[in-house]
Amino acid sequence: MAQISYSDVYDISHDRDYDEDIQTGDMVRTGPNLYPHFTVMAVVGDKVWVRNTETGADGITGITRCRKINGAPAT
């Protein structure tokens, strides 16, 4: 069974309408949410491999959903 998110159910778009230079190592969040935070593991085209900083869970999402945290790369 495929997982369905509330965004899919309610047709919510988290995409942003401006470009932001997301690169490997950046700390990001997705959509308008403040948490969770993710570390960008890799960027390929319009997809991003991210890792949750609290749980270590990996995921892949569209780069347009990512927003840099404080505009700075991870340390």
N, C-alpha and C positions, 0 to 999 in steps of 0.2 A: 504494500500500500504506500503510495507516495504521500509525503508530508505536505500539508497545505497550511500556508501562513495566513494570518489575519489580513495581510496586505492583499493576498490573492482573493480572499473571500469578499472583502469590501472594495476591491479594485483601487487600492491606495498606491499612488506613485511616490517613490522616495527619490526619484532621479532629480538631479539638480540641473539647472539650465545654464551653467557656466563651467568653464574649464578650470581644473585645479591639477597641478602637476603632482600626481600620486606616484611614488617610487618605492622600490623595495626598501624596507626598514622603517618606513613612515608609521606613525601611530594614527589610526583612523577610528571613526565611528561610522555607523551606517544610518542613513535617513536622518530624521530630526531627533532621534534618540540621543540622550547624553551617554548612555551606557548600553551595552558593554563596549569596551575598547578592544581594538584589534591591532596586531602588528602585521604589516604587509609583508608576505613571504616572497611573492613573485607577481609580476605584472606581465600579461601576455595579451596584446591587443586591447580589447575593451573589457577583459576579465581580470579579476584580482584574486589571488590566493591569500586568505587572511587567517590569522590564528588568534583566538580569544585569549586575552592576557590573563584572565582569571582561571579559566578551565583548561586551556590548552587545546580546545577543540578547533579543528580546521574547517574552513568552508571556502567556497568559491562564489563570488558575486560580481555584479557589473561594476565597473569603475565609476559610473555615474552615481552610484549609491554611496560612495565613500566620501567622507569629509575629514580633512586633516584636523588633528587635535592641536590647537594652538599654532598651527602652521609650521610645526617643527618636526624633524625626524626623530625617531626613537633613539634613546641613549643606551 
